[in-house]
């Protein structure tokens, strides 16, 4: 059962603290300003009091976003789908609300979503809070033989106490250290080598074109993940559990 979580971290500048943006004008540099055409369009669509709020803080308003579901949650789902290949869930239920940052925004600062895959015996629990970064971000896979923790820049494998799969490895570690604790010490830890090359999304796409190789993600996985995102959004907005109709390809 994958359990991803996301907390402020890098999002703090836009999602947690929301300062009033300055009014843009023609005297700013090209990198800092919005074209006059954009400014005129915004002025015609947005009240004077909210001149630039929606532009700079679009993630906070339903008119421009589907909240955490289509933002941080989508990244976590992409990670899990790349490893497990779970596809579209059968059902989803999402809850949350504005429990801390009550500054006029509309999208939740606290978000919980559960995606169920009964045929695979799989459930994904996603949790997001925007007022504490104590536990950081990460994804945990919990199975009957082991738990896999993907946090920071390393991957840790923890053996389940009741499983026999890693019994020999646990015995080996206990003899070697004398203080191995199966409840908190990993049986394996993977750290990327210094030479490990992380390719950006655009770099991966360009390399696929140049070398004729498949990209890490494609239109099929994009379809699976966007449907999953919209299921969470629809569940929250409707206030009920939703299901995916495979035949009609509809959320019901």
N, C-alpha and C positions, 0 to 999 in steps of 0.2 A: 504494500500500500504506500504509494508516494505521498509525502506530506511536504509540499513546498510552502515557504513563508517569505513574505517581503515586508521590510520595514523601511523607515526613511532613507538612510544611507545617502546615495547620490541624488535622491529625489528631493531632499530637504529644500533646495533652493526654489523649487517651483510648487511643491505640494504641501509642505508643512508651513513654512513661513511665506506669507504672501504680501510683500510690501507694495505700496501704491506705485505703479510705474509712472515715470515722467511723461509729460505730453511731448510727443515727438514734433520736430519742426525742421524746416529746410536748412537750418544752420548746422545741423549735426553732420558728421561724416557719412560717407556712403555706406559704410559698414554698420552704422548705428541707426540710420533713419529708414523710414518706410516711405515709399514713393507717394507723391501727392495724390495719385489716382487711388492708391490703397487708403490713404487718409480720408479722402472724400467719400469713398465707399463706406468706411467704418462710421464716419460721421452721419451718414444717411441711414445706417442700420441700427446704431447703438446710441442710447440716450447720452447726453453730455456728461452726466454724473458717472457713467460707466464707460467713458470714452475708450479706454484701452484695457480695461479689466479682462474682457473676454479674449482680446488678442494675445495678451501676455500670459494669461492664466486659463487658457482654454480647457485644460484638464479638469477644471473645477466646475464646469457647467455642462448640463445635459445637451444644450444646443450644439455643442462642439465635440462631445466625447461620449463614450459609454463607460466612463469612470475607470476604476481599477481593473475591471474585467478585460477591457481592451488594451490596457497599458501594461502594468507590471505583471498581472496575472498571465497575460499572453506569452511573456518571455519564459515564465516558469513552465507553462504548459508545453512550450516548444522544446525546452530542455528534456522534459519527461518523455515527450513523444519521440524525440531523437534516440532515446535509450530503450524505451519499452515498445514504442509503436502501437499505442493503444487506440488511436483513431478517435472517433466521435463517441461520447458516452451515451448510454441508454437514457439516463435521467440526470437532472441537475437541480439543486436547490441552493439559492444564494441569499444571504441575509447580511445586514450591516446597517450603518447609519452614521450620522454626524454626531459624534459623542464628545468631541474635544475642540476641533477647529471651527467654531461657530462664528465665522466672520463674513457670512454672506454667500459662501460657496454652496453648491447644490449636491455634488457627488460625494459619496460616503468617505469618511476618513478611516473607517473601520469596516472590513469586508471579509466575509467567510463564505466559501463555496465548496460544495461537495459534489463530485462527479462519480457516478456509479457505472461499472461495467460488469454486470452480473455473470455474463457468459464467460468472462475471463477471471472471475473471482477477484476483481480489482476495484479499488476505490481510491480516489484522489481527494485529499482534503487541503484546500488552499486557505491560508490566513494572511491578512494584511492589517497592520496598524500604523497610523501615521503620527504617533506621539511619543514613541520610544524606539531606540535602536539598540537596546541592550543585547538582544540575542542575534542581531545581524540578520543577514539573508542567507538562504540556503535551501536545499532540497534533501529530504531524507526518504529512503526507500526502506520499508519495513516488511520483512518476509518471515517465514517460519524457520529458516535456517540462519539468516543473518540480516543485519541492517546496514545500509550503505548511506554514508553521510557525505554530501557534496556541499561543502561550505568553504569559503575562502579559496585558496589556491591548491587545495589538496583533497584527495578522496580517501575516506576511511571506511574500513569494513569491520563491523562488530559482530561477533558470533553470538547466536542465541544460546542461552544457557541450556535449554531443553533439547537442542539439536545435537546430533552426533557427527555432523558433516565436518566440523572443524575441531573435533575433540583432540586429534593428534597434534594439531597446530597449537592449541591452547596448552596442552601438556608440555610441548617444546618451549613455549614462551615462559611458562611458570618455572621450568627448570633453569632457563637462561637468566631470568631476572629475579626470581624469588618473590616478586611482589606484583605479578600480573593479576589484574582484577578484570574479569570477563564482563562485568557490568559497565565499565567505563574505559577500558583500554582496548584499542583496535587490534585485530589479529593481522591486519595488513594496512599499510598506508602508501598511497601513491602520490608522489610529488612530481610535477612536470620538470623535465630537464631544462637547464638554462637555454639550450638551443631550440626548445619547443617554440614553433612559430604559430601564432594565433592570427588567422586571416580574417579580415573584416568581411562584412556581408557583401560589400561591393567587390572587394578583392576576390572573394570566393566565386562570385558571379562572373567576373572577368576571366578568371583562371579557367572556369568551366567552358567559356567561349573559346579561349585560346587553345586549350588542350583537349577540348571535346569530351570533358569528363562531367559527370553529374554533380550538381551543387549539393551542399549539405541538406538543403530544403528545396522543395519543388512545389508545383501548383497543387499536387495532391495533398501534401502535408499542410499546405496553406489553407486549403479547403477544410480539412479536418479541424484545424485549430481555430479558424474564424467561426465555424459553426459552434464549436465548444464555447468560445468567447461570447457569442450572441445568446447562447442558451443561458449562461450565467446572468447576463444583462436582462434578458426577458424574465427570468425567474425573479430577480430582484424587483423589477418594475411592475410585474404582475402580482407579486406577493404570494407566489405559490411554486410548487414543484413543477418542472416542465420535462417533457420527454421528446425524444427524437424519433420521428416516423421515417424509417429507412426507405420504405417503398415510395412514399410521396415526397421524401426529402423536405420535411417540414417540422418545425418546432410546435408541439401541441401541449 
